[in-house]
Amino acid sequence: MALGASAGKILGMILGQGLGPVIPGAMAGVASSFALMPLMQTLLFGVESDDPLAFGTISAFLLLVGPLACYLPALCM
């Protein structure tokens, strides 16, 4: 893969480049969902569009899946 690079440095490089878009993407997703909340209230029936539990659960899930999606392929290197 790289001359003179240890396995730990390569793993760190892959994780660093892979996780770079995860946090800004999660923040942009939450911000856009709050911006589109009035539209979603017209489309949802029987569900509150501003449910904090849903926002927190989905955000936490995505922030856990992002590192896992970077780490598992990096182990195969």
TORSELO-358806 format. One line per field, with one value per residue (C-alpha): x negated, y negated, z; residue number from 1. Coordinates in steps of 0.25 Angstrom, whole numbers, padded with zeros to 4 digits. Each point is the difference from the previous one (the first is absolute). Layout:
east c(X | ...)
north c(Y | ...)
up c(Z | ...)
pos c(NUM | ...)
This chain:
east c(0000 | -0010 | -0015 | -0005 | 0014 | 0004 | 0014 | 0004 | -0003 | 0007 | 0012 | 0000 | -0001 | 0012 | 0009 | -0004 | 0004 | 0012 | 0005 | -0002 | 0014 | 0007 | 0002 | 0002 | 0010 | 0008 | 0000 | 0005 | 0011 | 0005 | 0000 | 0007 | 0010 | 0004 | 0001 | 0009 | 0009 | 0012 | 0000 | -0001 | 0012 | 0009 | -0005 | 0000 | 0013 | 0000 | -0015 | -0006 | -0011 | -0008 | -0002 | -0013 | -0001 | 0000 | -0010 | -0009 | 0001 | -0002 | -0012 | -0006 | 0002 | -0007 | -0011 | -0003 | 0002 | -0010 | -0012 | 0004 | 0001 | -0014 | -0006 | 0005 | -0006 | -0013 | -0002 | -0001 | -0012)
north c(0000 | -0010 | 0001 | -0001 | -0002 | 0008 | 0007 | -0009 | -0013 | 0006 | 0003 | -0014 | -0006 | 0008 | -0003 | -0014 | -0002 | 0008 | -0006 | -0015 | -0001 | 0008 | -0011 | -0012 | 0009 | 0003 | -0014 | -0004 | 0011 | -0005 | -0014 | 0003 | 0008 | -0011 | -0010 | 0010 | 0003 | -0009 | 0008 | 0014 | -0004 | 0000 | 0014 | 0007 | 0005 | 0004 | -0003 | -0012 | -0006 | -0006 | 0012 | -0002 | 0015 | 0003 | -0011 | 0005 | 0015 | -0002 | -0009 | 0009 | 0012 | -0007 | -0005 | 0015 | 0006 | -0010 | 0004 | 0015 | -0002 | -0005 | 0009 | 0014 | -0003 | -0005 | 0013 | 0007 | -0009)
up c(0000 | 0004 | 0002 | 0014 | 0006 | 0011 | 0001 | 0011 | -0008 | -0012 | 0008 | 0006 | -0014 | -0005 | 0013 | -0001 | -0014 | 0001 | 0012 | -0005 | -0006 | 0011 | 0010 | -0010 | -0007 | 0013 | 0003 | -0013 | 0000 | 0014 | -0005 | -0013 | 0007 | 0010 | -0012 | -0007 | 0012 | -0005 | -0013 | 0008 | 0009 | -0012 | -0005 | 0014 | 0006 | 0014 | 0002 | 0006 | -0009 | 0011 | 0008 | 0008 | 0003 | -0015 | -0003 | 0010 | -0003 | -0015 | 0002 | 0010 | -0009 | -0012 | 0009 | 0004 | -0014 | -0006 | 0007 | -0001 | -0015 | -0001 | 0010 | -0006 | -0014 | 0006 | 0008 | -0014 | -0004)
pos c(1 | 2 | 3 | 4 | 5 | 6 | 7 | 8 | 9 | 10 | 11 | 12 | 13 | 14 | 15 | 16 | 17 | 18 | 19 | 20 | 21 | 22 | 23 | 24 | 25 | 26 | 27 | 28 | 29 | 30 | 31 | 32 | 33 | 34 | 35 | 36 | 37 | 38 | 39 | 40 | 41 | 42 | 43 | 44 | 45 | 46 | 47 | 48 | 49 | 50 | 51 | 52 | 53 | 54 | 55 | 56 | 57 | 58 | 59 | 60 | 61 | 62 | 63 | 64 | 65 | 66 | 67 | 68 | 69 | 70 | 71 | 72 | 73 | 74 | 75 | 76 | 77)
